[in-house]
Amino acid sequence: MSRITTILFDLDGTLINTNDLIISSFLHTLNHYYPGQYKEEDVHPFMGPPLEESFGGLDPDKMEEMCAHYRAYNHEHHDALVTEFEGVYETVKTLYDNGYKLAIVSTKVRDVVLKGLDLMNLRPFFDVIITLDEVENAKPHPEPIEKALVLLGSSPSEAIMIGDNHHDILAGKNAGVLSAGVAWSAKGREHLAHYEPDFMLENMKDLLAIVGAPTV
């Protein structure tokens, strides 16, 4: 195995804890359009894909309206509901300080990604940020990862994709990079394990040993 020099991170549910925000935003939107039909456990399948895909599957004619409804609520409540995951900041800073090439690869739109990075003081560590606004095809298509690798000057053989959703694991496989799931995924460790990531992280600090960085 080549030495890992390049680490690609999903954002929501991986680096920052947006689970409560996302679930709340979906319930707010779904119960507006389909009153009383959705509970929290019904929201999990919507988490991960772009909003357009999730809402388009319910009602293509109202997809844009539903996305706007979701994003308005999401923006309004973002800072109050987003929290940090243990070990993330220290791990990302250690990787950055030791010269690893880092990127965000997210299915969210760019302004929301930047908002989350700024809130958790992570933005200075990422020169490359690939969002839904920069690609034609979202994860699990390999395009977002391939685009990040080009901008970082890295090859697939030296990269790993970290994520909390099966879309992240499949995107990594499709792009020919290693993959790691995070056991704190809202969908559960077993869900991710089914897609056979190369590694499973119990804490983000586990990543340091995997890539050969100093531990913190």
Secondary structure, 3 states (H helix, E strand, C coil): CCCCCEEEECCECCCEECHHHHHHHHHHHHHHHCCCCCCHHHHHHHCCCCHHHHHHCCCHHHHHHHHHHHHHHHHHHHHHHCEECCCHHHHHHHHHHCCCEEEEECCCCHHHHHHHHHHCCCHHHCCEEECHHHCCCCCCCCHHHHHHHHHHCCCHHHEEEEECCHHHHHHHHHHCCEEEEECCCCCCHHHHHCCCCCEEECCCCHHHHHHCCCCC
